[in-house]
Each structure stands twice: as structure tokens, then as C-alpha cells.
Amino acid sequence: MTETALKTSEQPASVRAVHLPPGPRVARSLQGIAFALFRRPMTEMLVRRYGPAVTISLPVFGQTVIVADPHLAKQLFTAHTDDVGNIQPNLSRVLGPGSVFALDRAEHRRRRKLLTPPFHGKSIKNYERIFEEETLREATDWPVGQEFPTLEPMMRITLNAILRAVFGADGAHLDELRRIIPPWVTLGSRVATMPSPKRDYGRLSPWGRLAEYRRRYDNVVGRLIDEVRADPGLADRDDVLALLLRSTYEDGTAMSRQDIADELLTLLAAGHETTASTLAWVFERISRHPQVLARLVDEADGDGNEYRQAVILETQRNRTVIDFAGRHVHSPTFEMGEWVVPQGHSIMVSLSQLHQREFADADRFDPERFMGTRPPLAWAAYGGGTRRCVGAVFANVEMDIVLRTVLRHFTLTTTTAPGEKVHSRGVAFTPKRGGRVVLRPKA
């Protein structure tokens, strides 16, 4: 009996033979370079050539299966966490080992239970006033009747909003975080999918600069944690930090100081860039679709938001900001449709391809797709399953309030200019020219 046959005969009956999707045979280094520099067009080309499941080899993630089929994606997202877990490496390299991005299996489930209350129900309702106030505060500096990019103003709005929601107040400490977070997020987004260096290249290297940002952040957040813990009114506070300090796991233990710092950084970093990028795309899209804009303006004068929600969902589909959601195979094999993926492989769902392939006339911007109906299986802007973005509701309400506030106070000029091209900021994809618009205050 051959060695191969012996191994096959020794496999448990429940484990099927590995059966990977087809893929390119070019050198791993070339695949990695192409994926790093041209991730989205490369994925589109591979899916077009090989079908909705493709195997590629990447320097950072290893052997990887890319999925662009909603049913395969659902199988992955709903799989047991003992079978598939957090992709490696992940954003915890930038956000810290206590971040929810770093956790897996039971530890991940425990942490999500603590994080869920601040981002749902009554808590979100309390933040709506903050979203409106921050929008109006930022708008005082917008040029009247002159074209300007909305991306950076949206970054400031969403960062200020999440800072106030997390810490419950404004002040000098938050000013320091406003100086730290934006360049940290920009740099972290660019190095998140790069191999970690094997040696320390000092403070001038990207990783050295990230470490310096982290040192400054820990100093500020450490003082804020001490202040909130010492607050006699801690029990009545509704900010995220206070809620985390009061929360305990089922066994009565609390989050460590370092875990809280890592988790707050995750909320600040991940919670503002993607939301701001989507808002910039919203303004870019509606400025080129007069009928959509007119309907939004009519709705903004009242209390409804059904069409505004449809516009946000369609923007997230038509101009997907985060294009992948990944998992790592823990079990000996993982079955996904006709494919059998072995332990140690990565599986990435291409959200941008789902949003293109599975919708009729996908290039057309049409919010009517989402009127009066739930998003279909192929819509997955926040990922899916147990690792779906914990701040999805917060982000959705924030975008809704910011858009409503702008439309109530400003007139947006439409344009016949071609749509802005997609620009990669590392993790997120934004309008290449920043989502430029012309606004005039309403009388």
C-alpha cells in the first residue's frame, strides 16, 4: 500500500478528501504582490475566469479560497466556531491582543455579549443627539457654493461622535485622541495586510510609528479610565466606557484594563473610518442622481427614513467600502458546497463581488432595490455570522442622522460629472477625489 493510500485509509469516515477550487498557477510571490496592489480588480478577474470560488496563494494569509457566492458565504458565516474562526493575521496586529478582532471561539462570544448593549436599543437612541450636534459643528467651516471633498469632514464627524459616545464628554483628553487616531488609522490600514517585520527598524519605520501612537494612546486612555472609575455617578452614565467598566462576564469577572483599552481603540478606529467612507460615497452618489436626491430632501423634512435607509444600503452595495470578510479553517476539513477546504487554509468572502455579481444591473445606483424589503442574502456590507460587525446598528443610525441633518440644513447641487473612481486606503475603499460636492445653506 502506498503512503498516500495509507493516509487516506486512516482518515475518519466523516472527513472527505480535500477538494479545492481551481486557481492560478503563477508564483506565490506574484499572486501576493498583485493582491496587495490590485486586490479588487484581481479578485474580479479571478472570479470571472475561475468561477465564484477560487484558490490562491498569498504570502501573508497562506493558501486562501476566495468566495463570491452568497450560498457559500452563508455556509461559512453560519459554520460552528470550532470549525472556522478568526482569519490570521488580522487587525489585532494594529489594535491589540485584547481587541475583539483577536479573539476566537468562546472568548469571542463572551466579549461580544459585553459589547452588544452599548450599540443597540436605548443606548443608540441616546447617541442621536451627538450625531446631529457633531454634524452641525463641522458644517460651520464648510465653504459656501464651492466644491469641497466630504471625506475628511465626515472623518471628523464620525470620530468626534464615537469619541463622545465612548467617553461621554469632551475635553483636553479627547483633543489628544483626535490628534492620534486619524494618522494611526491611516497608517494601520496600510500595513494591516503586510507581513510583520522580523526585526525592529526603529521609530521611523511604519511599525515603530504605530508603537509610538500606541504609547501615546495608552497614556491618554489610562487617565480616562481612572477618571471614569472615580466618578461618583458611574452607575448612571450611559457612555461606552462606563458600560464596559460596569459589565462583567457570566463568571463575575471584569475586562482587564488592557482589554478595555484595546477594545476602545477598536471602536474608535474601526468605528469611524468605514462609516465616514460610506458617507462620502453617499454624497458622491446622490449628487449624481437628481431624482434620488429630490426624494431624500422631501423625506428629510418629515420623520420618516425608509428611503434614506434604502439609499445607505444601496451605497454600501454599489460602492462597497470593506471588500473582504475572512475565516480560518480549524477543523480537519471544512465543506463548503462542492468544495472541501483543509485545516490551516484561509477563506475570504469577497463582499464587493457578492454586491456586483448577485444583483441585476449591478452598476446602476438604484435604492428601490431595498424599499419595503430586507436586504437579500448577497448583501453583506457588515460581514456575517458571529463575527458580523458589532457596531453595525450604531454605524447605520449615525449615517442616517448625519445625512438627514445635512439635507435639512443645506441644498446639495447636483452634477453631471462622471462618478469618482475607487481609491484604496489599505483596508477601506473611498472616493478617489474625496466625495466632492457643492453645498449652500438653506434660508
C-alpha positions as CSV (number, residue, x, y, z in Angstrom):
1,M,0.0,0.0,0.0
2,T,1.3,3.4,-0.9
3,E,1.9,6.2,1.7
4,T,-0.9,8.2,0.1
5,A,-3.3,5.3,0.2
6,L,-2.4,4.6,3.8
7,K,-3.1,8.2,4.8
8,T,-6.4,8.1,3.0
9,S,-7.5,4.8,4.7
10,E,-6.6,6.2,8.1
11,Q,-8.8,9.2,7.7
12,P,-12.1,9.2,9.8
13,A,-15.1,8.3,7.7
14,S,-16.6,11.7,8.3
15,V,-13.7,13.6,6.7
16,R,-14.0,14.0,3.0
17,A,-11.0,14.2,0.7
18,V,-9.7,17.7,0.1
19,H,-11.2,19.3,-3.0
20,L,-10.1,22.8,-3.6
21,P,-11.5,25.2,-6.2
22,P,-9.3,26.0,-9.2
23,G,-7.0,28.9,-9.3
24,P,-3.9,30.5,-11.0
25,R,-0.6,28.6,-11.0
26,V,1.7,31.6,-11.1
27,A,4.3,32.1,-8.4
28,R,3.1,32.8,-4.9
29,S,5.1,36.0,-4.7
30,L,3.5,37.3,-7.8
31,Q,0.0,36.5,-6.6
32,G,0.8,38.2,-3.3
33,I,2.1,41.4,-5.0
34,A,-0.9,41.5,-7.3
35,F,-3.3,41.0,-4.4
36,A,-1.6,43.7,-2.3
37,L,-1.6,46.3,-5.1
38,F,-4.7,45.4,-7.1
39,R,-6.9,43.4,-4.7
40,R,-10.2,44.4,-6.1
41,P,-9.5,44.1,-9.9
42,M,-7.5,41.0,-9.3
43,T,-10.4,39.3,-7.5
44,E,-12.8,40.4,-10.2
45,M,-10.5,38.9,-12.8
46,L,-10.1,35.6,-10.9
47,V,-13.8,35.1,-10.3
48,R,-14.6,35.9,-13.9
49,R,-12.1,33.3,-15.1
50,Y,-12.4,30.5,-12.5
51,G,-15.9,31.0,-11.0
52,P,-17.3,32.0,-7.6
53,A,-14.7,30.0,-5.7
54,V,-11.0,30.4,-6.4
55,T,-7.9,29.2,-4.7
56,I,-4.9,31.5,-4.5
57,S,-1.6,31.5,-2.5
58,L,-0.7,34.6,-0.5
59,P,2.4,35.5,1.4
60,V,0.5,36.7,4.5
61,F,-2.6,34.5,4.6
62,G,-1.2,31.4,3.0
63,Q,-3.4,29.1,0.9
64,T,-6.6,31.0,0.5
65,V,-10.0,30.3,-1.0
66,I,-11.9,33.4,-2.3
67,V,-15.7,33.0,-2.3
68,A,-18.1,35.1,-4.3
69,D,-21.3,33.1,-4.0
70,P,-23.9,34.0,-1.4
71,H,-24.8,30.4,-0.5
72,L,-21.2,29.5,0.0
73,A,-20.8,32.7,2.1
74,K,-23.8,31.8,4.2
75,Q,-22.3,28.3,4.9
76,L,-19.1,30.0,6.0
77,F,-20.7,32.7,8.2
78,T,-23.1,30.2,9.9
79,A,-20.5,27.5,10.5
80,H,-19.6,26.4,14.0
81,T,-16.7,28.4,15.5
82,D,-14.9,25.1,16.3
83,D,-14.8,24.6,12.5
84,V,-13.8,28.0,11.3
85,G,-12.6,31.0,13.3
86,N,-10.9,34.3,13.0
87,I,-8.7,34.8,10.0
88,Q,-5.0,35.1,10.7
89,P,-3.3,37.5,10.6
90,N,-6.0,40.2,11.4
91,L,-6.4,43.7,12.5
92,S,-5.5,42.8,16.1
93,R,-1.9,43.3,15.0
94,V,-2.7,47.0,14.9
95,L,-5.5,47.2,17.5
96,G,-4.0,44.9,20.2
97,P,-4.5,41.4,21.6
98,G,-7.4,42.4,23.7
99,S,-9.4,43.6,20.7
100,V,-12.5,41.6,19.6
101,F,-10.6,41.1,16.3
102,A,-8.0,39.0,18.2
103,L,-10.5,36.7,20.0
104,D,-11.9,33.4,18.8
105,R,-14.4,30.8,19.8
106,A,-15.7,31.0,23.4
107,E,-13.6,34.1,24.2
108,H,-15.0,35.9,21.2
109,R,-18.6,35.0,22.2
110,R,-18.1,36.2,25.8
111,R,-16.7,39.5,24.6
112,R,-19.4,40.2,22.1
113,K,-22.0,39.8,24.9
114,L,-20.3,42.6,26.8
115,L,-20.0,44.8,23.7
116,T,-23.6,44.4,22.4
117,P,-25.6,46.5,24.9
118,P,-23.8,49.9,24.2
119,F,-24.6,49.6,20.5
120,H,-28.3,48.7,20.5
121,G,-31.7,49.9,21.6
122,K,-31.9,52.7,24.1
123,S,-28.1,53.3,24.0
124,I,-28.2,54.1,20.3
125,K,-31.2,56.5,20.8
126,N,-29.1,58.4,23.3
127,Y,-26.4,59.0,20.7
128,E,-28.6,60.5,18.0
129,R,-28.3,64.0,19.5
130,I,-24.5,63.6,19.4
131,F,-24.6,62.7,15.7
132,E,-26.6,65.8,14.9
133,E,-24.5,68.1,17.0
134,E,-21.3,67.0,15.6
135,T,-22.6,67.4,12.0
136,L,-23.7,70.9,12.6
137,R,-20.5,71.8,14.4
138,E,-18.4,70.6,11.5
139,A,-20.7,72.2,8.9
140,T,-19.8,75.7,10.2
141,D,-16.5,75.5,8.3
142,W,-17.8,74.2,5.0
143,P,-17.3,76.5,2.0
144,V,-20.5,78.1,0.6
145,G,-21.1,77.4,-3.0
146,Q,-17.7,75.9,-3.6
147,E,-16.8,72.3,-4.3
148,F,-15.1,70.5,-1.5
149,P,-14.3,66.9,-0.5
150,T,-16.6,65.4,2.1
151,L,-14.4,62.5,3.2
152,E,-12.3,64.4,5.7
153,P,-15.2,66.3,7.2
154,M,-17.1,63.0,7.5
155,M,-14.0,61.5,9.2
156,R,-14.0,64.3,11.8
157,I,-17.8,64.0,12.4
158,T,-17.7,60.2,12.9
159,L,-14.5,60.4,15.0
160,N,-15.9,63.1,17.3
161,A,-19.2,61.3,17.6
162,I,-17.6,58.0,18.6
163,L,-15.3,59.7,21.0
164,R,-18.3,61.3,22.8
165,A,-20.3,58.1,22.7
166,V,-17.3,56.1,24.1
167,F,-16.2,58.6,26.8
168,G,-19.3,60.6,27.5
169,A,-17.8,64.0,27.5
170,D,-15.4,66.4,25.6
171,G,-12.2,67.9,26.8
172,A,-8.4,68.0,26.6
173,H,-8.0,64.2,26.7
174,L,-10.3,63.8,23.6
175,D,-8.3,66.6,21.8
176,E,-5.2,64.4,22.2
177,L,-7.0,61.4,20.8
178,R,-8.2,63.5,17.9
179,R,-4.6,64.1,17.0
180,I,-3.6,60.5,17.5
181,I,-6.4,58.4,15.9
182,P,-6.6,59.7,12.3
183,P,-2.9,59.2,11.3
184,W,-2.8,56.0,13.3
185,V,-5.8,54.6,11.4
186,T,-4.4,55.7,8.1
187,L,-1.0,54.1,8.7
188,G,-2.6,51.0,10.3
189,S,-4.9,50.4,7.3
190,R,-1.9,50.4,5.0
191,V,0.3,47.9,7.0
192,A,-2.5,45.7,8.3
193,T,-2.2,43.2,5.4
194,M,1.6,43.4,5.2
195,P,4.0,40.9,6.7
196,S,5.3,41.9,10.1
197,P,9.0,42.7,10.1
198,K,11.3,40.2,11.8
199,R,13.4,42.9,13.4
200,D,12.8,46.3,14.9
201,Y,13.6,49.1,12.4
202,G,13.1,51.9,14.9
203,R,10.7,54.8,15.3
204,L,11.0,55.9,11.7
205,S,9.6,52.6,10.4
206,P,5.8,52.1,10.0
207,W,5.6,49.6,12.8
208,G,7.8,51.9,15.0
209,R,5.4,54.8,14.4
210,L,2.4,52.6,15.2
211,A,4.1,51.7,18.5
212,E,4.6,55.3,19.3
213,Y,0.9,56.1,18.6
214,R,0.0,53.2,20.8
215,R,2.1,54.5,23.7
216,R,0.5,58.0,23.5
217,Y,-3.0,56.4,23.2
218,D,-2.4,54.2,26.3
219,N,-1.3,57.2,28.4
220,V,-4.5,59.1,27.5
221,V,-6.9,56.3,27.8
222,G,-5.3,55.2,31.1
223,R,-6.1,58.6,32.6
224,L,-9.7,58.5,31.2
225,I,-10.3,55.0,32.7
226,D,-9.1,56.3,36.1
227,E,-11.4,59.4,35.9
228,V,-14.5,57.4,34.9
229,R,-13.8,54.8,37.6
230,A,-13.6,57.5,40.2
231,D,-16.8,59.2,39.1
232,P,-19.4,59.0,41.8
233,G,-22.1,59.0,39.1
234,L,-20.6,56.0,37.3
235,A,-23.7,53.9,37.8
236,D,-25.8,56.4,35.9
237,R,-23.5,57.1,33.0
238,D,-24.5,55.7,29.5
239,D,-21.2,56.1,27.7
240,V,-19.5,53.0,26.3
241,L,-16.5,53.2,28.7
242,A,-18.8,53.4,31.8
243,L,-20.9,50.5,30.5
244,L,-17.7,48.4,29.9
245,L,-16.4,49.2,33.4
246,R,-19.7,48.2,35.0
247,S,-20.0,45.0,32.9
248,T,-18.9,41.6,34.0
249,Y,-18.7,38.2,32.3
250,E,-21.0,35.3,33.4
251,D,-18.5,34.2,36.0
252,G,-18.4,37.6,37.6
253,T,-15.0,38.7,36.3
254,A,-14.5,42.0,34.5
255,M,-12.5,43.0,31.5
256,S,-8.9,43.8,32.2
257,R,-7.6,47.4,31.9
258,Q,-5.6,46.5,28.8
259,D,-8.5,44.7,27.2
260,I,-10.7,47.7,27.7
261,A,-8.0,49.9,26.1
262,D,-7.7,47.6,23.1
263,E,-11.5,47.3,22.7
264,L,-12.0,51.1,22.9
265,L,-9.3,51.5,20.2
266,T,-11.1,49.0,18.0
267,L,-14.3,51.0,18.4
268,L,-12.6,54.3,17.7
269,A,-10.5,53.1,14.7
270,A,-13.0,50.7,13.0
271,G,-16.0,52.8,14.1
272,H,-15.2,56.0,12.3
273,E,-13.2,55.3,9.1
274,T,-15.6,52.9,7.4
275,T,-18.7,55.0,8.4
276,A,-17.1,58.2,7.1
277,S,-16.0,56.5,3.9
278,T,-19.6,55.3,3.2
279,L,-21.0,58.8,3.9
280,A,-18.5,60.3,1.4
281,W,-19.8,57.8,-1.1
282,V,-23.4,58.6,-0.3
283,F,-22.8,62.3,-1.1
284,E,-20.9,61.4,-4.2
285,R,-23.7,59.1,-5.4
286,I,-26.7,61.3,-4.6
287,S,-25.1,64.4,-6.2
288,R,-25.1,62.4,-9.5
289,H,-28.7,61.2,-9.2
290,P,-31.1,64.2,-9.0
291,Q,-34.3,62.1,-8.6
292,V,-32.8,60.2,-5.6
293,L,-31.7,63.5,-4.1
294,A,-35.1,65.1,-4.5
295,R,-36.8,62.2,-2.8
296,L,-34.3,62.3,0.0
297,V,-34.9,66.0,0.5
298,D,-38.7,65.6,0.7
299,E,-38.3,62.8,3.2
300,A,-35.8,64.7,5.4
301,D,-38.4,67.4,6.1
302,G,-40.5,64.8,7.9
303,D,-40.0,62.0,10.4
304,G,-39.6,59.0,8.0
305,N,-36.4,57.4,7.0
306,E,-37.3,54.4,4.8
307,Y,-35.9,55.9,1.6
308,R,-32.8,57.2,3.4
309,Q,-32.1,53.8,4.7
310,A,-32.5,52.3,1.2
311,V,-30.0,54.9,-0.1
312,I,-27.5,53.9,2.5
313,L,-27.9,50.2,1.8
314,E,-27.6,50.7,-1.9
315,T,-24.5,52.9,-1.4
316,Q,-22.9,50.1,0.7
317,R,-23.7,47.7,-2.2
318,N,-22.8,49.9,-5.1
319,R,-19.6,51.3,-3.5
320,T,-18.5,48.7,-1.1
321,V,-16.0,50.1,1.4
322,I,-14.8,46.9,3.1
323,D,-14.4,44.3,0.4
324,F,-13.5,41.1,2.3
325,A,-14.6,39.1,5.4
326,G,-12.3,36.2,6.3
327,R,-12.2,33.0,8.3
328,H,-9.5,30.4,9.2
329,V,-10.2,26.7,9.0
330,H,-9.8,25.0,12.4
331,S,-11.4,21.6,11.7
332,P,-9.6,18.8,9.7
333,T,-11.6,19.8,6.7
334,F,-14.4,22.3,6.1
335,E,-17.1,21.5,3.5
336,M,-18.5,24.5,1.5
337,G,-20.7,23.5,-1.3
338,E,-18.8,21.1,-3.6
339,W,-15.5,22.2,-2.1
340,V,-13.6,20.7,0.8
341,V,-11.0,23.0,2.3
342,P,-8.3,21.6,4.6
343,Q,-7.2,22.8,8.1
344,G,-5.0,25.8,8.1
345,H,-6.4,27.4,4.9
346,S,-7.9,30.9,4.9
347,I,-11.3,31.5,3.3
348,M,-12.2,35.1,2.2
349,V,-15.7,36.2,1.2
350,S,-15.4,38.9,-1.5
351,L,-18.1,41.3,-0.4
352,S,-17.6,43.6,-3.4
353,Q,-18.0,40.6,-5.8
354,L,-21.2,39.5,-3.9
355,H,-22.6,43.0,-4.3
356,Q,-21.8,43.0,-8.0
357,R,-22.5,39.5,-9.2
358,E,-25.7,38.8,-7.4
359,F,-27.7,42.0,-8.3
360,A,-29.3,42.8,-11.7
361,D,-27.8,45.7,-13.5
362,A,-25.4,46.0,-10.6
363,D,-23.6,49.1,-11.8
364,R,-26.8,51.1,-11.7
365,F,-27.4,53.1,-8.4
366,D,-31.0,52.2,-7.5
367,P,-32.2,52.5,-3.9
368,E,-35.5,51.0,-4.9
369,R,-33.8,47.6,-4.6
370,F,-34.1,48.0,-0.8
371,M,-37.5,49.6,-0.5
372,G,-40.0,47.6,1.5
373,T,-37.8,44.5,1.7
374,R,-35.0,43.2,3.8
375,P,-31.5,43.1,2.2
376,P,-31.1,39.8,0.3
377,L,-28.6,37.1,1.2
378,A,-26.0,38.6,-1.2
379,W,-25.9,41.9,0.7
380,A,-23.2,41.6,3.4
381,A,-21.7,45.0,4.0
382,Y,-21.1,44.3,7.7
383,G,-19.9,40.7,7.2
384,G,-21.9,37.9,8.6
385,G,-22.4,35.3,11.3
386,T,-20.8,35.5,14.8
387,R,-18.2,38.0,13.5
388,R,-20.6,40.4,11.9
389,C,-19.6,44.0,12.8
390,V,-20.8,44.6,16.4
391,G,-21.2,48.3,15.6
392,A,-23.4,47.9,12.6
393,V,-26.5,49.4,14.2
394,F,-24.5,52.3,15.6
395,A,-23.0,53.0,12.1
396,N,-26.3,52.7,10.4
397,V,-28.1,55.2,12.7
398,E,-25.1,57.6,12.6
399,M,-25.2,57.7,8.8
400,D,-28.9,58.2,8.8
401,I,-28.8,61.1,11.2
402,V,-25.8,62.8,9.5
403,L,-27.4,62.6,6.1
404,R,-30.7,63.9,7.4
405,T,-29.0,66.8,9.2
406,V,-27.1,67.8,6.1
407,L,-30.2,67.6,3.9
408,R,-32.3,69.7,6.4
409,H,-29.8,72.5,6.6
410,F,-28.1,72.6,3.2
411,T,-29.0,72.4,-0.5
412,L,-26.8,70.0,-2.4
413,T,-26.0,70.9,-6.0
414,T,-26.2,68.0,-8.5
415,T,-23.6,67.3,-11.1
416,T,-23.3,65.5,-14.5
417,A,-19.6,64.7,-13.9
418,P,-18.6,61.1,-14.1
419,G,-18.6,59.1,-10.9
420,E,-15.4,59.3,-8.8
421,K,-13.1,56.3,-9.1
422,V,-12.5,53.9,-6.3
423,H,-9.4,54.6,-4.2
424,S,-7.8,52.1,-1.8
425,R,-6.7,53.4,1.6
426,G,-5.4,50.0,2.6
427,V,-8.4,48.4,4.3
428,A,-11.2,50.8,3.2
429,F,-12.1,51.9,-0.4
430,T,-13.0,55.6,-0.7
431,P,-13.9,58.1,-3.5
432,K,-10.7,59.0,-5.2
433,R,-11.4,62.7,-5.1
434,G,-12.9,62.6,-1.6
435,G,-16.6,62.7,-2.5
436,R,-16.6,66.3,-3.7
437,V,-19.9,68.3,-3.5
438,V,-21.2,71.8,-3.6
439,L,-23.4,72.9,-0.7
440,R,-25.3,76.1,0.2
441,P,-27.1,76.7,3.5
442,K,-30.8,76.8,3.3
443,A,-32.5,80.1,4.0
